[in-house]
Every structure is written in structure tokens, then in C-alpha cells.
Amino acid sequence: MTSVVHEYLLYVLLGLYVVGLGRLVLFKVNLTSMPYLIGAFLCWPLFMVDEVLRLLQTSQFTVIYGLTEVFAVLAITLCYRAIKPMLIAKPSARKRLWLPVIVTAVVQCSMLLIATGQKQQWLSVSPIGDPLAYWPLYITSLLTGFSVLLIGIFITEHIQMYHRHLPEQAVDIKGLRMPRLAGVLGSVVGVAFMSILLVTAATFGFLKIPFWESFHHLMLGSALLAVLFSLTFVRNSLPSPIDYERLDSGKATPYEISHTVSKAERYTIESKVYKTRFITLSEFCEGADIDPTSLALALRLSEKKNFRRFMQHYRLEYAKNVLLHSDAKLAAVAKRMGINSEKFLSDYLVKHLNHR
């Protein structure tokens, strides 16, 4: 990689970073996750210190070369902590989440075993092969890639689980999905995997690229910056009140199922909550005095399947018995076309309520 291209890419990333940081400060999105977002934004330039040293070709701070890899792992971990409250109503703080950060920080201290003069040479040309001699550099870079890959997979799985369980906690779910954020996190996983392959190839001399370290930093830096930038945009999400482990266990007695469903049906009929726009499982359970996980589990084990279908059933009955009878033209068209589905009538009810 020529110095001109390296300088250009670094300045482009720095410009995007400044724009993203400005958006975070000015728009103040995701206030509940703001401390984690600020921490992640502060980690990004620290991770790119090696590339700044390579750009400046200075020997004054060469001693810190290779000691900032951990900030990539810390940044993605803080992003995980910032995203989790968007997906789960009561996120748990797991200490194991910080294990990759701790391990990477400890391992990268082995870079202190490398002489400063040798580090100065690496600013111009990265070493290739000879893993026994340069193992601190290789293992630190590999561990960084593995850690970013691992946490990126965790976040992606959480988002996929959130999308999968949306019908169990909301009726109108169209605006609650986060496909772009899921795509960005998927790209982080892909980039981290490519970084691991790159470092492995350089370690054993399979790939003769003298600037593989710059590729490693720019690839991970770009992916992390994409995540940070995406988190500065306002997005509608519905933190789930459901205990997924309990829900997936599927354990409930017939009495518990019958009692919970009957209580939910009674509340729905008495309150006519099905006429409420954008009703959610949390709001429904608060009014009905039912545990959200218990209701989701009872509906799953009964014929109702999930909260969305449960509410659409009542919207269907309301639309068939009230709205269609009051609109003869619509009723005739619906009957002629055979449109009698829960989804069609539920959507029609929502449009009807929006124009009231």
C-alpha cells in the first residue's frame, strides 16, 4: 500500500469519525446507552494509533506501537452493551462479556518484549513469517480479530432473536425491525473473519504483503466505524420483556395455560384493547396484570400461537362484525374477492383507526 493511498484512507476514516461523533453529540440519540456509545467512540481513535504512527513515521512514540489493539475489542464490547437495551427490557450485566477484553489486554503486553528499533522498522514494512520470533505481534492481531468476530456474532444473534420474537410482543411490527443494523453487524463478522485469514497468512508466510498490518487495522477500523455511525441514527425498537430461556423451555401446566389465556381474553373483551393502535405485549400485560413471559408461553402452547395472532383474531372479529357491515361497498368487494384473512382485516382496522 503506497503512502498516498494509506494517507487518503486514514483521512477519510478520520473525517467519517468526526461526522459520527458530531451526530452523537448534537442529536443525542439512544440516551440510555449514551455512556457506552461515548466510550466506544473514544476507543476508535486509540485503536488506530498504530496507523497514525505509521503515517507520521515518528520514533518518539514507537514504544506504544502494538499496545492499542485491545481498544478494538473494547469498542465492539461497548457497542454490544449499547445495543442490548434496545433489544431486551431488562438486560443482564454478564462479567464474561469482558473476558475477551481482559485476555487481549494481557496478551498484547507481550509487545513490550519487542525492541523499539524493531518496531520502528515495522512502521515501514510489517514482518512476514517466522512466527517464533514475532509471535507477540501475530498472536495479538489474531486475538483481536477473534474477539471482534466473537462479540459481533453475539450481537448479530441477539438482533436475529429480537426479530424472531417480535410477533410475540407486538401486533404492528413493520417499523420495529432493524435490518440495517443487522446488516452492519453482519459485515463486522465478515471483516473480522477476513482479518483473521490475513494475519494467519502473514504469520506463516503464505501471503507476501508487507503492509498487512495496515490492512488489518483499516479493515477492522472501517467495520467498527460503520457500527458506531449506524448507532447515531434514531431507530424504533421494542425492548422485549420476555424471558427467552423460560419461553424456549416450553414448560407450563394445562391449568396455567388455560388460566392465563382466559384472563387475557377476558381483559381483551372488557377493555376492547384490540382497537388500540400499536398495542404491545408489555402494555397489554400491564393492563391485564399478567406476566409477559407467562402469556407468551401460554399463547405459544395454545392454538393462539403468539400475541400478534391473538390480537389479530379480535381485530378480525371486530372488522367482520362492525366495520364491514358499516361499509357496504367494502363488504361486497371483500366477499367477492374472498378477502377474509386476519392480516387484511387487521391492516384495515389500523387504517380505519388512523383516520379517526
BALOBA-1460 file (C-alpha; in Angstrom, 3 decimals):
// residues 356
<rec num="1" residu="m" x="0.000" y="0.000" z="0.000"/>
<rec num="2" residu="t" x="1.531" y="3.298" z="-1.069"/>
<rec num="3" residu="s" x="1.865" y="6.089" z="1.459"/>
<rec num="4" residu="v" x="-0.522" y="8.265" z="-0.576"/>
<rec num="5" residu="v" x="-3.305" y="5.654" z="-0.540"/>
<rec num="6" residu="h" x="-2.688" y="4.916" z="3.140"/>
<rec num="7" residu="e" x="-2.845" y="8.614" z="3.999"/>
<rec num="8" residu="y" x="-6.002" y="9.115" z="1.932"/>
<rec num="9" residu="l" x="-7.851" y="6.187" z="3.542"/>
<rec num="10" residu="l" x="-6.824" y="7.276" z="7.019"/>
<rec num="11" residu="y" x="-8.069" y="10.825" z="6.467"/>
<rec num="12" residu="v" x="-11.369" y="9.551" z="5.024"/>
<rec num="13" residu="l" x="-11.944" y="7.378" z="8.083"/>
<rec num="14" residu="l" x="-11.000" y="10.255" z="10.370"/>
<rec num="15" residu="g" x="-13.485" y="12.524" z="8.582"/>
<rec num="16" residu="l" x="-16.278" y="9.967" z="8.964"/>
<rec num="17" residu="y" x="-15.358" y="9.561" z="12.613"/>
<rec num="18" residu="v" x="-15.670" y="13.311" z="13.232"/>
<rec num="19" residu="v" x="-19.063" y="13.360" z="11.480"/>
<rec num="20" residu="g" x="-20.284" y="10.412" z="13.543"/>
<rec num="21" residu="l" x="-19.044" y="11.952" z="16.782"/>
<rec num="22" residu="g" x="-20.761" y="15.210" z="15.856"/>
<rec num="23" residu="r" x="-24.038" y="13.386" z="15.238"/>
<rec num="24" residu="l" x="-23.745" y="11.652" z="18.606"/>
<rec num="25" residu="v" x="-23.218" y="14.940" z="20.451"/>
<rec num="26" residu="l" x="-25.776" y="17.025" z="18.543"/>
<rec num="27" residu="f" x="-28.685" y="14.596" z="18.168"/>
<rec num="28" residu="k" x="-28.229" y="12.755" z="21.481"/>
<rec num="29" residu="v" x="-29.815" y="9.521" z="20.241"/>
<rec num="30" residu="n" x="-30.051" y="6.406" z="22.417"/>
<rec num="31" residu="l" x="-29.717" y="8.354" z="25.667"/>
<rec num="32" residu="t" x="-29.959" y="5.217" z="27.799"/>
<rec num="33" residu="s" x="-26.882" y="3.838" z="26.034"/>
<rec num="34" residu="m" x="-25.013" y="7.142" z="25.764"/>
<rec num="35" residu="p" x="-22.171" y="6.274" z="28.215"/>
<rec num="36" residu="y" x="-21.387" y="3.098" z="26.274"/>
<rec num="37" residu="l" x="-21.560" y="4.905" z="22.929"/>
<rec num="38" residu="i" x="-19.238" y="7.665" z="24.112"/>
<rec num="39" residu="g" x="-16.796" y="5.059" z="25.398"/>
<rec num="40" residu="a" x="-16.900" y="3.179" z="22.086"/>
<rec num="41" residu="f" x="-16.300" y="6.388" z="20.132"/>
<rec num="42" residu="l" x="-13.295" y="7.218" z="22.320"/>
<rec num="43" residu="c" x="-11.844" y="3.741" z="21.747"/>
<rec num="44" residu="w" x="-11.824" y="4.014" z="17.959"/>
<rec num="45" residu="p" x="-9.002" y="6.599" z="17.520"/>
<rec num="46" residu="l" x="-6.951" y="4.786" z="20.162"/>
<rec num="47" residu="f" x="-7.180" y="1.584" z="18.118"/>
<rec num="48" residu="m" x="-5.923" y="3.489" z="15.061"/>
<rec num="49" residu="v" x="-2.830" y="4.879" z="16.864"/>
<rec num="50" residu="d" x="-0.509" y="2.418" z="15.086"/>
<rec num="51" residu="e" x="-1.641" y="3.728" z="11.705"/>
<rec num="52" residu="v" x="-1.138" y="7.316" z="12.831"/>
<rec num="53" residu="l" x="2.418" y="6.428" z="13.900"/>
<rec num="54" residu="r" x="2.945" y="4.755" z="10.533"/>
<rec num="55" residu="l" x="1.657" y="7.856" z="8.771"/>
<rec num="56" residu="l" x="3.860" y="10.245" z="10.757"/>
<rec num="57" residu="q" x="6.903" y="7.912" z="10.727"/>
<rec num="58" residu="t" x="7.884" y="9.230" z="14.133"/>
<rec num="59" residu="s" x="10.169" y="7.427" z="16.568"/>
<rec num="60" residu="q" x="9.087" y="9.436" z="19.599"/>
<rec num="61" residu="f" x="6.091" y="7.220" z="20.464"/>
<rec num="62" residu="t" x="7.243" y="3.952" z="18.926"/>
<rec num="63" residu="v" x="7.261" y="2.345" z="22.373"/>
<rec num="64" residu="i" x="3.426" y="2.217" z="22.373"/>
<rec num="65" residu="y" x="3.324" y="0.518" z="18.970"/>
<rec num="66" residu="g" x="1.194" y="-2.635" z="19.170"/>
<rec num="67" residu="l" x="-0.273" y="-1.770" z="22.572"/>
<rec num="68" residu="t" x="-3.612" y="-0.389" z="21.351"/>
<rec num="69" residu="e" x="-5.181" y="-3.477" z="19.722"/>
<rec num="70" residu="v" x="-7.351" y="-4.026" z="22.790"/>
<rec num="71" residu="f" x="-9.338" y="-0.867" z="22.036"/>
<rec num="72" residu="a" x="-10.979" y="-2.568" z="19.030"/>
<rec num="73" residu="v" x="-12.238" y="-5.318" z="21.338"/>
<rec num="74" residu="l" x="-13.312" y="-2.766" z="23.943"/>
<rec num="75" residu="a" x="-15.155" y="-0.718" z="21.296"/>
<rec num="76" residu="i" x="-17.208" y="-3.662" z="19.989"/>
<rec num="77" residu="t" x="-17.927" y="-4.759" z="23.571"/>
<rec num="78" residu="l" x="-19.249" y="-1.300" z="24.435"/>
<rec num="79" residu="c" x="-21.350" y="-1.381" z="21.251"/>
<rec num="80" residu="y" x="-22.806" y="-4.668" z="22.490"/>
<rec num="81" residu="r" x="-23.718" y="-3.018" z="25.792"/>
<rec num="82" residu="a" x="-25.255" y="-0.072" z="23.892"/>
<rec num="83" residu="i" x="-27.347" y="-2.265" z="21.587"/>
<rec num="84" residu="k" x="-28.607" y="-4.752" z="24.170"/>
<rec num="85" residu="p" x="-31.039" y="-2.307" z="25.922"/>
<rec num="86" residu="m" x="-32.684" y="-1.741" z="22.519"/>
<rec num="87" residu="l" x="-33.488" y="-5.449" z="22.335"/>
<rec num="88" residu="i" x="-34.114" y="-6.544" z="25.934"/>
<rec num="89" residu="a" x="-36.160" y="-4.648" z="28.530"/>
<rec num="90" residu="k" x="-34.063" y="-5.863" z="31.456"/>
<rec num="91" residu="p" x="-30.580" y="-6.649" z="30.106"/>
<rec num="92" residu="s" x="-28.314" y="-8.601" z="32.412"/>
<rec num="93" residu="a" x="-24.731" y="-7.493" z="33.058"/>
<rec num="94" residu="r" x="-22.564" y="-10.533" z="32.396"/>
<rec num="95" residu="k" x="-18.970" y="-10.344" z="33.564"/>
<rec num="96" residu="r" x="-17.923" y="-12.951" z="30.996"/>
<rec num="97" residu="l" x="-18.550" y="-10.350" z="28.302"/>
<rec num="98" residu="w" x="-15.382" y="-8.534" z="29.379"/>
<rec num="99" residu="l" x="-13.202" y="-11.650" z="29.241"/>
<rec num="100" residu="p" x="-12.031" y="-11.061" z="25.616"/>
<rec num="101" residu="v" x="-11.027" y="-7.504" z="26.567"/>
<rec num="102" residu="i" x="-9.010" y="-8.700" z="29.558"/>
<rec num="103" residu="v" x="-7.303" y="-11.532" z="27.659"/>
<rec num="104" residu="t" x="-6.413" y="-9.268" z="24.722"/>
<rec num="105" residu="a" x="-5.025" y="-6.597" z="27.061"/>
<rec num="106" residu="v" x="-2.841" y="-9.143" z="28.863"/>
<rec num="107" residu="v" x="-1.572" y="-10.803" z="25.683"/>
<rec num="108" residu="q" x="-0.745" y="-7.537" z="23.930"/>
<rec num="109" residu="c" x="1.591" y="-6.652" z="26.805"/>
<rec num="110" residu="s" x="3.945" y="-9.183" z="25.195"/>
<rec num="111" residu="m" x="4.662" y="-6.470" z="22.610"/>
<rec num="112" residu="l" x="6.839" y="-4.868" z="25.279"/>
<rec num="113" residu="l" x="9.294" y="-7.709" z="24.623"/>
<rec num="114" residu="i" x="9.920" y="-6.348" z="21.128"/>
<rec num="115" residu="a" x="12.810" y="-3.874" z="20.850"/>
<rec num="116" residu="t" x="11.896" y="-0.296" z="19.963"/>
<rec num="117" residu="g" x="14.266" y="-0.346" z="16.999"/>
<rec num="118" residu="q" x="12.466" y="-3.338" z="15.527"/>
<rec num="119" residu="k" x="9.110" y="-1.645" z="15.988"/>
<rec num="120" residu="q" x="10.483" y="1.359" z="14.131"/>
<rec num="121" residu="q" x="11.237" y="-0.897" z="11.167"/>
<rec num="122" residu="w" x="7.727" y="-2.333" z="11.272"/>
<rec num="123" residu="l" x="6.307" y="1.145" z="10.741"/>
<rec num="124" residu="s" x="7.646" y="0.894" z="7.191"/>
<rec num="125" residu="v" x="7.415" y="-2.851" z="6.488"/>
<rec num="126" residu="s" x="5.458" y="-5.368" z="8.555"/>
<rec num="127" residu="p" x="7.189" y="-8.703" z="9.254"/>
<rec num="128" residu="i" x="6.149" y="-11.806" z="7.328"/>
<rec num="129" residu="g" x="6.668" y="-15.374" z="8.520"/>
<rec num="130" residu="d" x="8.982" y="-16.509" z="11.336"/>
<rec num="131" residu="p" x="6.150" y="-16.895" z="13.903"/>
<rec num="132" residu="l" x="8.500" y="-17.978" z="16.708"/>
<rec num="133" residu="a" x="10.414" y="-14.701" z="16.544"/>
<rec num="134" residu="y" x="7.480" y="-12.342" z="16.044"/>
<rec num="135" residu="w" x="4.781" y="-14.219" z="17.965"/>
<rec num="136" residu="p" x="3.747" y="-11.209" z="20.146"/>
<rec num="137" residu="l" x="2.675" y="-9.276" z="17.050"/>
<rec num="138" residu="y" x="0.911" y="-12.176" z="15.365"/>
<rec num="139" residu="i" x="-0.932" y="-13.509" z="18.397"/>
<rec num="140" residu="t" x="-2.116" y="-10.028" z="19.428"/>
<rec num="141" residu="s" x="-3.523" y="-9.320" z="15.958"/>
<rec num="142" residu="l" x="-5.147" y="-12.757" z="15.762"/>
<rec num="143" residu="l" x="-6.690" y="-12.440" z="19.200"/>
<rec num="144" residu="t" x="-8.098" y="-9.020" z="18.296"/>
<rec num="145" residu="g" x="-9.722" y="-10.422" z="15.161"/>
<rec num="146" residu="f" x="-11.137" y="-13.431" z="17.021"/>
<rec num="147" residu="s" x="-12.555" y="-11.248" z="19.805"/>
<rec num="148" residu="v" x="-14.250" y="-8.833" z="17.396"/>
<rec num="149" residu="l" x="-15.614" y="-11.817" z="15.457"/>
<rec num="150" residu="l" x="-16.975" y="-13.466" z="18.610"/>
<rec num="151" residu="i" x="-18.717" y="-10.392" z="20.008"/>
<rec num="152" residu="g" x="-20.004" y="-9.452" z="16.553"/>
<rec num="153" residu="i" x="-21.640" y="-12.886" z="16.339"/>
<rec num="154" residu="f" x="-23.183" y="-12.384" z="19.793"/>
<rec num="155" residu="i" x="-24.739" y="-9.067" z="18.751"/>
<rec num="156" residu="t" x="-25.994" y="-10.471" z="15.438"/>
<rec num="157" residu="e" x="-27.615" y="-13.420" z="17.217"/>
<rec num="158" residu="h" x="-29.346" y="-11.065" z="19.671"/>
<rec num="159" residu="i" x="-30.767" y="-8.988" z="16.807"/>
<rec num="160" residu="q" x="-31.951" y="-12.115" z="14.979"/>
<rec num="161" residu="m" x="-33.601" y="-13.370" z="18.169"/>
<rec num="162" residu="y" x="-35.269" y="-9.969" z="18.613"/>
<rec num="163" residu="h" x="-36.673" y="-10.133" z="15.067"/>
<rec num="164" residu="r" x="-37.804" y="-13.742" z="15.516"/>
<rec num="165" residu="h" x="-39.756" y="-12.958" z="18.681"/>
<rec num="166" residu="l" x="-41.291" y="-9.655" z="17.529"/>
<rec num="167" residu="p" x="-44.692" y="-11.271" z="16.715"/>
<rec num="168" residu="e" x="-44.810" y="-12.451" z="20.322"/>
<rec num="169" residu="q" x="-44.603" y="-8.944" z="21.731"/>
<rec num="170" residu="a" x="-46.279" y="-6.619" z="19.206"/>
<rec num="171" residu="v" x="-49.076" y="-6.584" z="16.645"/>
<rec num="172" residu="d" x="-47.822" y="-3.917" z="14.251"/>
<rec num="173" residu="i" x="-44.157" y="-4.896" z="13.824"/>
<rec num="174" residu="k" x="-43.276" y="-3.296" z="10.498"/>
<rec num="175" residu="g" x="-41.457" y="-0.269" z="11.929"/>
<rec num="176" residu="l" x="-39.789" y="-2.146" z="14.777"/>
<rec num="177" residu="r" x="-37.298" y="-4.182" z="12.769"/>
<rec num="178" residu="m" x="-33.630" y="-3.196" z="12.478"/>
<rec num="179" residu="p" x="-32.413" y="-4.787" z="9.226"/>
<rec num="180" residu="r" x="-29.722" y="-2.168" z="8.545"/>
<rec num="181" residu="l" x="-28.105" y="-2.563" z="11.944"/>
<rec num="182" residu="a" x="-28.197" y="-6.336" z="11.494"/>
<rec num="183" residu="g" x="-26.521" y="-5.916" z="8.108"/>
<rec num="184" residu="v" x="-23.793" y="-3.701" z="9.553"/>
<rec num="185" residu="l" x="-23.072" y="-6.211" z="12.319"/>
<rec num="186" residu="g" x="-23.014" y="-8.994" z="9.745"/>
<rec num="187" residu="s" x="-20.361" y="-7.065" z="7.817"/>
<rec num="188" residu="v" x="-18.308" y="-6.730" z="11.019"/>
<rec num="189" residu="v" x="-18.341" y="-10.516" z="11.397"/>
<rec num="190" residu="g" x="-17.248" y="-10.947" z="7.780"/>
<rec num="191" residu="v" x="-14.475" y="-8.355" z="8.027"/>
<rec num="192" residu="a" x="-13.173" y="-9.826" z="11.289"/>
<rec num="193" residu="f" x="-13.036" y="-13.264" z="9.674"/>
<rec num="194" residu="m" x="-11.087" y="-11.889" z="6.696"/>
<rec num="195" residu="s" x="-8.723" y="-10.148" z="9.106"/>
<rec num="196" residu="i" x="-8.045" y="-13.476" z="10.842"/>
<rec num="197" residu="l" x="-7.271" y="-15.100" z="7.480"/>
<rec num="198" residu="l" x="-4.964" y="-12.213" z="6.548"/>
<rec num="199" residu="v" x="-2.978" y="-12.362" z="9.790"/>
<rec num="200" residu="t" x="-2.757" y="-16.161" z="9.617"/>
<rec num="201" residu="a" x="-1.428" y="-15.997" z="6.056"/>
<rec num="202" residu="a" x="1.167" y="-13.395" z="7.076"/>
<rec num="203" residu="t" x="2.178" y="-15.417" z="10.138"/>
<rec num="204" residu="f" x="3.131" y="-18.494" z="8.128"/>
<rec num="205" residu="g" x="4.384" y="-16.600" z="5.086"/>
<rec num="206" residu="f" x="1.591" y="-17.708" z="2.747"/>
<rec num="207" residu="l" x="0.877" y="-14.126" z="1.694"/>
<rec num="208" residu="k" x="3.757" y="-11.787" z="0.926"/>
<rec num="209" residu="i" x="2.092" y="-8.461" z="1.722"/>
<rec num="210" residu="p" x="4.457" y="-6.068" z="3.530"/>
<rec num="211" residu="f" x="1.591" y="-3.825" z="4.661"/>
<rec num="212" residu="w" x="-0.732" y="-6.496" z="6.082"/>
<rec num="213" residu="e" x="-0.866" y="-4.690" z="9.450"/>
<rec num="214" residu="s" x="-2.328" y="-1.617" z="7.792"/>
<rec num="215" residu="f" x="-4.924" y="-3.800" z="6.073"/>
<rec num="216" residu="h" x="-5.741" y="-5.383" z="9.430"/>
<rec num="217" residu="h" x="-6.233" y="-2.022" z="11.152"/>
<rec num="218" residu="l" x="-8.087" y="-0.338" z="8.285"/>
<rec num="219" residu="m" x="-10.449" y="-3.301" z="7.805"/>
<rec num="220" residu="l" x="-11.412" y="-3.573" z="11.467"/>
<rec num="221" residu="g" x="-11.386" y="0.212" z="11.895"/>
<rec num="222" residu="s" x="-13.786" y="0.688" z="8.964"/>
<rec num="223" residu="a" x="-16.141" y="-2.025" z="10.227"/>
<rec num="224" residu="l" x="-16.197" y="-0.629" z="13.768"/>
<rec num="225" residu="l" x="-16.745" y="2.886" z="12.451"/>
<rec num="226" residu="a" x="-19.728" y="1.658" z="10.425"/>
<rec num="227" residu="v" x="-21.281" y="0.253" z="13.611"/>
<rec num="228" residu="l" x="-20.614" y="3.458" z="15.555"/>
<rec num="229" residu="f" x="-22.024" y="5.601" z="12.755"/>
<rec num="230" residu="s" x="-25.178" y="3.470" z="12.475"/>
<rec num="231" residu="l" x="-25.806" y="3.815" z="16.214"/>
<rec num="232" residu="t" x="-26.048" y="7.611" z="15.861"/>
<rec num="233" residu="f" x="-29.332" y="7.257" z="13.961"/>
<rec num="234" residu="v" x="-32.692" y="7.166" z="15.728"/>
<rec num="235" residu="r" x="-34.444" y="3.817" z="15.323"/>
<rec num="236" residu="n" x="-37.672" y="2.463" z="16.746"/>
<rec num="237" residu="s" x="-37.206" y="-0.701" z="18.737"/>
<rec num="238" residu="l" x="-39.265" y="-2.569" z="21.297"/>
<rec num="239" residu="p" x="-37.148" y="-3.980" z="24.149"/>
<rec num="240" residu="s" x="-38.524" y="-7.417" z="24.886"/>
<rec num="241" residu="p" x="-39.924" y="-8.161" z="28.366"/>
<rec num="242" residu="i" x="-39.864" y="-11.903" z="27.609"/>
<rec num="243" residu="d" x="-37.551" y="-14.334" z="29.370"/>
<rec num="244" residu="y" x="-36.316" y="-16.227" z="26.305"/>
<rec num="245" residu="e" x="-34.860" y="-19.150" z="28.259"/>
<rec num="246" residu="r" x="-38.149" y="-19.756" z="30.035"/>
<rec num="247" residu="l" x="-40.089" y="-19.323" z="26.801"/>
<rec num="248" residu="d" x="-37.909" y="-21.803" z="24.898"/>
<rec num="249" residu="s" x="-38.188" y="-24.340" z="27.714"/>
<rec num="250" residu="g" x="-41.917" y="-24.606" z="26.948"/>
<rec num="251" residu="k" x="-42.788" y="-25.665" z="30.484"/>
<rec num="252" residu="a" x="-46.312" y="-24.810" z="31.649"/>
<rec num="253" residu="t" x="-49.155" y="-26.863" z="33.080"/>
<rec num="254" residu="p" x="-52.509" y="-27.092" z="31.253"/>
<rec num="255" residu="y" x="-54.094" y="-25.170" z="34.126"/>
<rec num="256" residu="e" x="-51.558" y="-22.340" z="33.837"/>
<rec num="257" residu="i" x="-52.096" y="-22.148" z="30.084"/>
<rec num="258" residu="s" x="-55.896" y="-22.135" z="30.382"/>
<rec num="259" residu="h" x="-55.933" y="-19.644" z="33.252"/>
<rec num="260" residu="t" x="-53.556" y="-17.203" z="31.530"/>
<rec num="261" residu="v" x="-55.299" y="-17.323" z="28.149"/>
<rec num="262" residu="s" x="-58.753" y="-16.940" z="29.748"/>
<rec num="263" residu="k" x="-57.580" y="-13.941" z="31.739"/>
<rec num="264" residu="a" x="-56.111" y="-12.370" z="28.592"/>
<rec num="265" residu="e" x="-59.303" y="-12.992" z="26.608"/>
<rec num="266" residu="r" x="-61.470" y="-11.523" z="29.358"/>
<rec num="267" residu="y" x="-59.345" y="-8.378" z="29.544"/>
<rec num="268" residu="t" x="-59.339" y="-8.016" z="25.743"/>
<rec num="269" residu="i" x="-63.133" y="-8.175" z="25.531"/>
<rec num="270" residu="e" x="-63.782" y="-5.898" z="28.501"/>
<rec num="271" residu="s" x="-61.238" y="-3.217" z="27.592"/>
<rec num="272" residu="k" x="-61.524" y="-3.503" z="23.781"/>
<rec num="273" residu="v" x="-57.761" y="-3.118" z="23.718"/>
<rec num="274" residu="y" x="-57.656" y="-4.583" z="20.193"/>
<rec num="275" residu="k" x="-58.776" y="-1.159" z="18.945"/>
<rec num="276" residu="t" x="-55.612" y="0.435" z="20.341"/>
<rec num="277" residu="r" x="-53.019" y="1.264" z="17.726"/>
<rec num="278" residu="f" x="-49.541" y="-0.243" z="18.165"/>
<rec num="279" residu="i" x="-50.529" y="-2.226" z="21.239"/>
<rec num="280" residu="t" x="-47.571" y="-4.141" z="22.697"/>
<rec num="281" residu="l" x="-47.250" y="-7.158" z="24.946"/>
<rec num="282" residu="s" x="-45.875" y="-5.031" z="27.795"/>
<rec num="283" residu="e" x="-48.799" y="-2.586" z="27.679"/>
<rec num="284" residu="f" x="-51.326" y="-5.394" z="27.399"/>
<rec num="285" residu="c" x="-49.859" y="-7.382" z="30.296"/>
<rec num="286" residu="e" x="-49.635" y="-4.291" z="32.479"/>
<rec num="287" residu="g" x="-53.351" y="-3.654" z="31.984"/>
<rec num="288" residu="a" x="-54.318" y="-7.312" z="32.344"/>
<rec num="289" residu="d" x="-51.978" y="-7.914" z="35.294"/>
<rec num="290" residu="i" x="-50.294" y="-10.869" z="33.574"/>
<rec num="291" residu="d" x="-46.628" y="-11.786" z="33.424"/>
<rec num="292" residu="p" x="-45.439" y="-11.180" z="29.814"/>
<rec num="293" residu="t" x="-43.444" y="-14.414" z="29.606"/>
<rec num="294" residu="s" x="-46.356" y="-16.415" z="31.021"/>
<rec num="295" residu="l" x="-48.713" y="-15.007" z="28.384"/>
<rec num="296" residu="a" x="-46.228" y="-15.530" z="25.539"/>
<rec num="297" residu="l" x="-45.668" y="-19.103" z="26.700"/>
<rec num="298" residu="a" x="-49.391" y="-19.809" z="27.107"/>
<rec num="299" residu="l" x="-50.184" y="-18.443" z="23.646"/>
<rec num="300" residu="r" x="-47.353" y="-20.452" z="22.099"/>
<rec num="301" residu="l" x="-48.578" y="-23.692" z="23.687"/>
<rec num="302" residu="s" x="-52.196" y="-22.990" z="22.770"/>
<rec num="303" residu="e" x="-53.776" y="-22.529" z="19.354"/>
<rec num="304" residu="k" x="-53.244" y="-18.765" z="19.515"/>
<rec num="305" residu="k" x="-49.522" y="-19.178" z="18.610"/>
<rec num="306" residu="n" x="-48.379" y="-15.648" z="19.538"/>
<rec num="307" residu="f" x="-49.550" y="-12.240" z="20.756"/>
<rec num="308" residu="r" x="-49.802" y="-10.832" z="17.248"/>
<rec num="309" residu="r" x="-52.167" y="-13.575" z="16.049"/>
<rec num="310" residu="f" x="-54.085" y="-13.366" z="19.323"/>
<rec num="311" residu="m" x="-54.828" y="-9.665" z="18.805"/>
<rec num="312" residu="q" x="-55.430" y="-10.063" z="15.060"/>
<rec num="313" residu="h" x="-58.159" y="-12.588" z="15.846"/>
<rec num="314" residu="y" x="-60.107" y="-9.950" z="17.796"/>
<rec num="315" residu="r" x="-59.404" y="-7.326" z="15.156"/>
<rec num="316" residu="l" x="-60.762" y="-9.765" z="12.588"/>
<rec num="317" residu="e" x="-63.977" y="-10.258" z="14.534"/>
<rec num="318" residu="y" x="-64.365" y="-6.517" z="15.057"/>
<rec num="319" residu="a" x="-63.718" y="-5.790" z="11.382"/>
<rec num="320" residu="k" x="-66.143" y="-8.508" z="10.220"/>
<rec num="321" residu="n" x="-68.953" y="-7.687" z="12.626"/>
<rec num="322" residu="v" x="-68.722" y="-3.897" z="12.765"/>
<rec num="323" residu="l" x="-66.589" y="-2.221" z="10.111"/>
<rec num="324" residu="l" x="-67.569" y="-4.310" z="7.097"/>
<rec num="325" residu="h" x="-71.262" y="-4.049" z="7.951"/>
<rec num="326" residu="s" x="-70.943" y="-0.277" z="8.190"/>
<rec num="327" residu="d" x="-69.224" y="-0.091" z="4.795"/>
<rec num="328" residu="a" x="-71.413" y="-1.990" z="2.329"/>
<rec num="329" residu="k" x="-69.186" y="-1.307" z="-0.663"/>
<rec num="330" residu="l" x="-66.076" y="-2.642" z="1.084"/>
<rec num="331" residu="a" x="-68.011" y="-5.657" z="2.377"/>
<rec num="332" residu="a" x="-69.202" y="-6.529" z="-1.126"/>
<rec num="333" residu="v" x="-65.715" y="-6.235" z="-2.611"/>
<rec num="334" residu="a" x="-64.175" y="-8.270" z="0.226"/>
<rec num="335" residu="k" x="-66.787" y="-11.002" z="-0.158"/>
<rec num="336" residu="r" x="-66.387" y="-11.155" z="-3.944"/>
<rec num="337" residu="m" x="-62.588" y="-11.358" z="-3.717"/>
<rec num="338" residu="g" x="-62.638" y="-13.795" z="-0.816"/>
<rec num="339" residu="i" x="-60.615" y="-11.451" z="1.371"/>
<rec num="340" residu="n" x="-61.358" y="-12.645" z="4.849"/>
<rec num="341" residu="s" x="-57.865" y="-13.053" z="6.312"/>
<rec num="342" residu="e" x="-56.788" y="-11.825" z="9.715"/>
<rec num="343" residu="k" x="-53.914" y="-9.858" z="8.225"/>
<rec num="344" residu="f" x="-56.077" y="-7.988" z="5.690"/>
<rec num="345" residu="l" x="-58.764" y="-7.070" z="8.187"/>
<rec num="346" residu="s" x="-56.251" y="-6.230" z="10.894"/>
<rec num="347" residu="d" x="-54.472" y="-3.866" z="8.487"/>
<rec num="348" residu="y" x="-57.818" y="-2.378" z="7.502"/>
<rec num="349" residu="l" x="-58.650" y="-1.794" z="11.157"/>
<rec num="350" residu="v" x="-55.351" y="0.011" z="11.668"/>
<rec num="351" residu="k" x="-56.064" y="2.264" z="8.666"/>
<rec num="352" residu="h" x="-59.568" y="2.888" z="9.997"/>
<rec num="353" residu="l" x="-58.217" y="3.891" z="13.404"/>
<rec num="354" residu="n" x="-55.566" y="6.129" z="11.825"/>
<rec num="355" residu="h" x="-58.256" y="8.163" z="10.045"/>
<rec num="356" residu="r" x="-60.495" y="8.587" z="13.067"/>
